Amino acid sequence: MAIITISRGEMSGGEKLASCLADVLGYRVIAREVLREAARSLGASPELLTVKYESVPGLWARLTHEREIYTLAVQTVLLKYCIEDDLIYHGLAGRYFLSGLPGVLRTRLTTPMEIRVKALRRVHHHMSQQSAEHFLKAQDRDHARWVKIMYDIDSDDLSTFDLALNLEAISIDTVCAIITEVVAEPAYQRTAETVAALEARESECRARLQEALSKRD
Amino acid sequence: MAACLAEELGYPILGREVAQEAAAGLGIAEEDLINRWETPPRMWEKLSASTRLYKAAILSVLADHAVEGNLVYHGLCGQLLLRGVPAVVRVRLIASLETRLGILQESDDMDRAAAERYLHNVDDARARWIRMMYGEDINDPALYDIVLNLDQVNFTVACGMLESTVRQTEFNLTDDVLNRLKDFQLECHVRLALASATETRAIDFDIEATSGIVSVAGSAPMLPSGRTGDTIHEIVQSVHGVKEVNFNINWFDPLP
């Protein structure tokens, strides 16, 4: 029993993998719920938080107080979910929010552009191959900038993951089986210690959030 | 990890022996080939005939070992040498500097500063080598099927996980896969033959083989005698297993 984070690009099969893992392991899957609940806790609309949190910040906005508040709110909510139960998180920055915690497997899914283009065009039939590829590359660039600015890590930095898997030669089902096998190991079992570590991190984030909120007032 | 996998799967292990066999095949000193192969080339060396020859010789030996499938290769650059070859799992193991320093200090009885210097030099040389030879970033996750962080995933778990991955259907040695491996071996042999011959060693060819039918593509100098084409044909045709040779060559005038 564990917490699994999935980092992936747009249209990379992350949702399908999360769904497969949920079927096999019986874990809860979360992604955007975290953002919605964080928005509620701040009394902001989810749309506003999405814009403030997910968009690539301009130079002037990188270190704003508001951004720090939004980040802490999202992290606190995610940690609360993790304390409650084992889960699969395929939203933003999971590897950063949960780094250094026991019982967490931080995975990365690499998907060839060809597969991603096909997946995008299945959803948007009117899109040409070229524009689909252009769109996905732009998304990747934005995401890499977002990660760099928000957390000062490189999007492709392999050391920020525990396990990276590439769909070029391996099927989603095999990726799912590999992750299932790894999280069955004792190191990923939920114990009093792993829960205590999650609670300590959540408590720290909540305190920092309260402090940041008090300064805003 | 190579030893663990070889034991669990019953596969042979191959590492630096590839360079030894390649050197023997070329009739050169092993040290010369290893130095040239493992040292990042300078810009001008990247395209030189001898670099192409060494690369072709290494690949040819590796293909001979890989043709039956069932092999653990832990030599330099397997992720690129075997790119596109079916039933290959390309694995990268990573660990923090602290972990690696600990291993090195224990195994080689080095002090911390020497171990740190050694690792920095090796990492830097490998990254430069791959950038120069293939124009790739050694840390690009797209170059590997599986990347394992051994700081987080226990070694025994990692070995077991890789073993069960290899046993998945996409890595089965079907007849199609074995035929493709034979084609790959033939491509490597043809590339080596062309890189070895005085008349063609300066030309960079793309080779594709399907069941003994070999397609040669690239740009080559056109001589009034037509001799270049004949020579290429003769060299390729002389390679064991070649049944037919097709050209898709852009001929250019070397003395316009």
Interface residues (C-beta under 8 A of the other chain):
Chain A: L105 R106 R108 T110 P112 D156 D157 L158 S159 F161 D162 L163 A164 L165 N166 E168 A169 I170 S171 T174 A177 I178 E181 V182 E185 A187
Chain B: P86 V88 V89 R90 R92 I94 S96 N139 D140 P141 A142 Y144 D145 I146 V147 L148 N149 Q152 V153 N154 V157 G160 M161 S164 T165 Q168 E170 F171
